[in-house]
Amino acid sequence: MKDKADKDALKTAKAELAKLTSEADPTQGKTQTRTATYDQAQADAPQAVADAQKVIDDDNATAEAVAAAFAKVNK
């Protein structure tokens, strides 16, 4: 039997990303490039949250899968 991967950091990062996606738009007065970068990150966030939740729910998730999901959430 494999040791279960530690998912605590992933759970925390997922919760933080979910919280950030519900905040007001911070791009007022920012450059067009910065606004576009924010908009893309905002568009990518729900999928990152969903993918992280799948890994969190997977009792057989490997450390590599957890690390990949963590990197995607923190992107």
VMD Tcl script that builds the backbone (N, CA, C; Angstrom):
set m [mol new atoms 225]
animate dup $m
set s [atomselect $m all]
$s set {name element resname resid chain x y z} {
  {N N MET 1 A 0.837 -1.182 0.000}
  {CA C MET 1 A 0.000 0.000 0.000}
  {C C MET 1 A 0.883 1.247 0.000}
  {N N LYS 2 A 0.545 2.178 -0.857}
  {CA C LYS 2 A 1.312 3.412 -0.948}
  {C C LYS 2 A 0.925 4.363 0.177}
  {N N ASP 3 A 1.893 5.212 0.552}
  {CA C ASP 3 A 1.564 6.281 1.482}
  {C C ASP 3 A 0.725 7.303 0.746}
  {N N LYS 4 A -0.242 7.870 1.444}
  {CA C LYS 4 A -1.087 8.883 0.824}
  {C C LYS 4 A -0.291 10.172 0.669}
  {N N ALA 5 A -0.516 10.839 -0.448}
  {CA C ALA 5 A 0.154 12.107 -0.702}
  {C C ALA 5 A -0.410 13.167 0.239}
  {N N ASP 6 A 0.448 14.061 0.686}
  {CA C ASP 6 A 0.021 15.163 1.553}
  {C C ASP 6 A -0.683 16.213 0.704}
  {N N LYS 7 A -1.942 16.460 1.001}
  {CA C LYS 7 A -2.762 17.368 0.207}
  {C C LYS 7 A -3.064 18.681 0.926}
  {N N ASP 8 A -2.503 18.885 2.101}
  {CA C ASP 8 A -2.828 20.074 2.892}
  {C C ASP 8 A -2.492 21.368 2.156}
  {N N ALA 9 A -1.317 21.455 1.572}
  {CA C ALA 9 A -0.926 22.679 0.857}
  {C C ALA 9 A -1.839 22.906 -0.348}
  {N N LEU 10 A -2.199 21.835 -1.037}
  {CA C LEU 10 A -3.099 21.949 -2.182}
  {C C LEU 10 A -4.476 22.436 -1.739}
  {N N LYS 11 A -4.981 21.906 -0.651}
  {CA C LYS 11 A -6.291 22.334 -0.136}
  {C C LYS 11 A -6.279 23.818 0.212}
  {N N THR 12 A -5.212 24.260 0.856}
  {CA C THR 12 A -5.094 25.672 1.231}
  {C C THR 12 A -5.001 26.557 -0.006}
  {N N ALA 13 A -4.184 26.161 -0.964}
  {CA C ALA 13 A -4.011 26.949 -2.189}
  {C C ALA 13 A -5.305 27.010 -2.990}
  {N N LYS 14 A -6.031 25.902 -3.051}
  {CA C LYS 14 A -7.308 25.875 -3.774}
  {C C LYS 14 A -8.315 26.808 -3.121}
  {N N ALA 15 A -8.395 26.786 -1.816}
  {CA C ALA 15 A -9.324 27.665 -1.102}
  {C C ALA 15 A -8.961 29.131 -1.328}
  {N N GLU 16 A -7.677 29.438 -1.308}
  {CA C GLU 16 A -7.232 30.814 -1.535}
  {C C GLU 16 A -7.560 31.275 -2.955}
  {N N LEU 17 A -7.340 30.415 -3.935}
  {CA C LEU 17 A -7.654 30.772 -5.317}
  {C C LEU 17 A -9.159 30.983 -5.485}
  {N N ALA 18 A -9.953 30.116 -4.898}
  {CA C ALA 18 A -11.407 30.266 -4.983}
  {C C ALA 18 A -11.843 31.589 -4.363}
  {N N LYS 19 A -11.215 31.966 -3.270}
  {CA C LYS 19 A -11.521 33.243 -2.606}
  {C C LYS 19 A -11.133 34.418 -3.501}
  {N N LEU 20 A -9.960 34.337 -4.106}
  {CA C LEU 20 A -9.485 35.427 -4.964}
  {C C LEU 20 A -10.368 35.631 -6.187}
  {N N THR 21 A -10.920 34.556 -6.716}
  {CA C THR 21 A -11.736 34.681 -7.927}
  {C C THR 21 A -13.066 35.367 -7.658}
  {N N SER 22 A -13.448 35.459 -6.394}
  {CA C SER 22 A -14.717 36.103 -6.072}
  {C C SER 22 A -14.548 37.571 -5.670}
  {N N GLU 23 A -13.311 38.048 -5.622}
  {CA C GLU 23 A -13.063 39.434 -5.232}
  {C C GLU 23 A -13.328 40.384 -6.392}
  {N N ALA 24 A -13.474 41.651 -6.065}
  {CA C ALA 24 A -13.702 42.685 -7.071}
  {C C ALA 24 A -12.489 42.808 -7.991}
  {N N ASP 25 A -12.720 43.254 -9.191}
  {CA C ASP 25 A -11.680 43.419 -10.206}
  {C C ASP 25 A -10.651 44.464 -9.748}
  {N N PRO 26 A -9.392 44.053 -9.541}
  {CA C PRO 26 A -8.369 44.985 -9.066}
  {C C PRO 26 A -7.615 45.710 -10.188}
  {N N THR 27 A -8.112 45.624 -11.416}
  {CA C THR 27 A -7.346 46.155 -12.548}
  {C C THR 27 A -7.688 47.592 -12.899}
  {N N GLN 28 A -8.531 48.251 -12.119}
  {CA C GLN 28 A -8.858 49.655 -12.396}
  {C C GLN 28 A -7.570 50.477 -12.469}
  {N N GLY 29 A -7.408 51.199 -13.576}
  {CA C GLY 29 A -6.244 52.062 -13.736}
  {C C GLY 29 A -4.962 51.336 -14.113}
  {N N LYS 30 A -5.027 50.055 -14.353}
  {CA C LYS 30 A -3.837 49.279 -14.727}
  {C C LYS 30 A -3.661 49.299 -16.240}
  {N N THR 31 A -2.479 48.896 -16.703}
  {CA C THR 31 A -2.199 48.859 -18.133}
  {C C THR 31 A -3.034 47.780 -18.800}
  {N N GLN 32 A -3.166 47.895 -20.103}
  {CA C GLN 32 A -3.943 46.915 -20.863}
  {C C GLN 32 A -3.317 45.524 -20.754}
  {N N THR 33 A -1.996 45.461 -20.762}
  {CA C THR 33 A -1.306 44.179 -20.651}
  {C C THR 33 A -1.584 43.537 -19.297}
  {N N ARG 34 A -1.503 44.325 -18.259}
  {CA C ARG 34 A -1.750 43.800 -16.909}
  {C C ARG 34 A -3.207 43.342 -16.776}
  {N N THR 35 A -4.114 44.110 -17.348}
  {CA C THR 35 A -5.525 43.740 -17.311}
  {C C THR 35 A -5.763 42.441 -18.073}
  {N N ALA 36 A -5.131 42.283 -19.231}
  {CA C ALA 36 A -5.282 41.061 -20.023}
  {C C ALA 36 A -4.730 39.857 -19.267}
  {N N THR 37 A -3.609 40.037 -18.599}
  {CA C THR 37 A -3.017 38.953 -17.816}
  {C C THR 37 A -3.960 38.550 -16.683}
  {N N TYR 38 A -4.523 39.532 -16.008}
  {CA C TYR 38 A -5.483 39.259 -14.932}
  {C C TYR 38 A -6.712 38.535 -15.475}
  {N N ASP 39 A -7.233 39.032 -16.597}
  {CA C ASP 39 A -8.431 38.420 -17.184}
  {C C ASP 39 A -8.183 36.965 -17.558}
  {N N GLN 40 A -6.992 36.665 -18.089}
  {CA C GLN 40 A -6.667 35.282 -18.455}
  {C C GLN 40 A -6.559 34.407 -17.214}
  {N N ALA 41 A -5.919 34.923 -16.183}
  {CA C ALA 41 A -5.803 34.165 -14.934}
  {C C ALA 41 A -7.188 33.922 -14.328}
  {N N GLN 42 A -8.040 34.918 -14.404}
  {CA C GLN 42 A -9.410 34.799 -13.889}
  {C C GLN 42 A -10.177 33.733 -14.678}
  {N N ALA 43 A -9.960 33.680 -15.982}
  {CA C ALA 43 A -10.636 32.688 -16.821}
  {C C ALA 43 A -10.116 31.270 -16.553}
  {N N ASP 44 A -8.827 31.143 -16.234}
  {CA C ASP 44 A -8.214 29.835 -15.989}
  {C C ASP 44 A -8.497 29.298 -14.583}
  {N N ALA 45 A -8.831 30.169 -13.652}
  {CA C ALA 45 A -8.964 29.785 -12.247}
  {C C ALA 45 A -10.013 28.709 -11.987}
  {N N PRO 46 A -11.226 28.803 -12.544}
  {CA C PRO 46 A -12.214 27.757 -12.229}
  {C C PRO 46 A -11.755 26.344 -12.607}
  {N N GLN 47 A -11.059 26.223 -13.719}
  {CA C GLN 47 A -10.567 24.896 -14.115}
  {C C GLN 47 A -9.479 24.418 -13.157}
  {N N ALA 48 A -8.620 25.319 -12.725}
  {CA C ALA 48 A -7.575 24.948 -11.769}
  {C C ALA 48 A -8.189 24.498 -10.448}
  {N N VAL 49 A -9.228 25.196 -10.008}
  {CA C VAL 49 A -9.922 24.824 -8.775}
  {C C VAL 49 A -10.573 23.444 -8.941}
  {N N ALA 50 A -11.228 23.223 -10.062}
  {CA C ALA 50 A -11.885 21.929 -10.308}
  {C C ALA 50 A -10.868 20.798 -10.384}
  {N N ASP 51 A -9.759 21.039 -11.073}
  {CA C ASP 51 A -8.717 20.007 -11.174}
  {C C ASP 51 A -8.119 19.702 -9.803}
  {N N ALA 52 A -7.910 20.732 -9.006}
  {CA C ALA 52 A -7.371 20.525 -7.657}
  {C C ALA 52 A -8.339 19.699 -6.819}
  {N N GLN 53 A -9.626 19.990 -6.945}
  {CA C GLN 53 A -10.615 19.243 -6.166}
  {C C GLN 53 A -10.622 17.771 -6.557}
  {N N LYS 54 A -10.443 17.488 -7.839}
  {CA C LYS 54 A -10.382 16.086 -8.285}
  {C C LYS 54 A -9.213 15.361 -7.617}
  {N N VAL 55 A -8.076 16.035 -7.550}
  {CA C VAL 55 A -6.901 15.422 -6.925}
  {C C VAL 55 A -7.136 15.258 -5.425}
  {N N ILE 56 A -7.731 16.263 -4.802}
  {CA C ILE 56 A -8.024 16.185 -3.366}
  {C C ILE 56 A -8.966 15.011 -3.082}
  {N N ASP 57 A -9.949 14.819 -3.933}
  {CA C ASP 57 A -10.930 13.737 -3.746}
  {C C ASP 57 A -10.387 12.354 -4.077}
  {N N ASP 58 A -9.281 12.289 -4.800}
  {CA C ASP 58 A -8.699 11.017 -5.217}
  {C C ASP 58 A -7.850 10.429 -4.089}
  {N N ASP 59 A -8.351 9.381 -3.472}
  {CA C ASP 59 A -7.627 8.744 -2.372}
  {C C ASP 59 A -6.309 8.126 -2.827}
  {N N ASN 60 A -6.163 7.891 -4.117}
  {CA C ASN 60 A -4.947 7.271 -4.641}
  {C C ASN 60 A -4.050 8.264 -5.368}
  {N N ALA 61 A -4.277 9.553 -5.168}
  {CA C ALA 61 A -3.470 10.574 -5.851}
  {C C ALA 61 A -2.007 10.446 -5.437}
  {N N THR 62 A -1.154 10.544 -6.418}
  {CA C THR 62 A 0.278 10.472 -6.149}
  {C C THR 62 A 0.798 11.841 -5.719}
  {N N ALA 63 A 1.978 11.840 -5.156}
  {CA C ALA 63 A 2.622 13.102 -4.786}
  {C C ALA 63 A 2.839 13.960 -6.028}
  {N N GLU 64 A 3.114 13.307 -7.156}
  {CA C GLU 64 A 3.327 14.033 -8.406}
  {C C GLU 64 A 2.034 14.714 -8.867}
  {N N ALA 65 A 0.904 14.031 -8.751}
  {CA C ALA 65 A -0.386 14.610 -9.134}
  {C C ALA 65 A -0.733 15.788 -8.237}
  {N N VAL 66 A -0.452 15.657 -6.951}
  {CA C VAL 66 A -0.700 16.747 -6.009}
  {C C VAL 66 A 0.185 17.931 -6.352}
  {N N ALA 67 A 1.452 17.672 -6.647}
  {CA C ALA 67 A 2.378 18.751 -6.990}
  {C C ALA 67 A 1.964 19.458 -8.274}
  {N N ALA 68 A 1.513 18.702 -9.257}
  {CA C ALA 68 A 1.074 19.295 -10.529}
  {C C ALA 68 A -0.153 20.161 -10.312}
  {N N ALA 69 A -1.105 19.680 -9.535}
  {CA C ALA 69 A -2.318 20.468 -9.263}
  {C C ALA 69 A -1.968 21.713 -8.458}
  {N N PHE 70 A -1.053 21.582 -7.525}
  {CA C PHE 70 A -0.615 22.722 -6.716}
  {C C PHE 70 A 0.030 23.776 -7.593}
  {N N ALA 71 A 0.872 23.353 -8.528}
  {CA C ALA 71 A 1.528 24.295 -9.437}
  {C C ALA 71 A 0.506 25.007 -10.302}
  {N N LYS 72 A -0.511 24.281 -10.761}
  {CA C LYS 72 A -1.540 24.888 -11.611}
  {C C LYS 72 A -2.367 25.916 -10.825}
  {N N VAL 73 A -2.678 25.590 -9.579}
  {CA C VAL 73 A -3.443 26.515 -8.745}
  {C C VAL 73 A -2.628 27.783 -8.460}
  {N N ASN 74 A -1.332 27.632 -8.299}
  {CA C ASN 74 A -0.476 28.775 -7.972}
  {C C ASN 74 A 0.059 29.517 -9.189}
  {N N LYS 75 A -0.361 29.113 -10.359}
  {CA C LYS 75 A 0.118 29.742 -11.593}
  {C C LYS 75 A -0.373 31.171 -11.729}
}
mol reanalyze $m
mol bondsrecalc $m
mol representation Tube
mol addrep $m
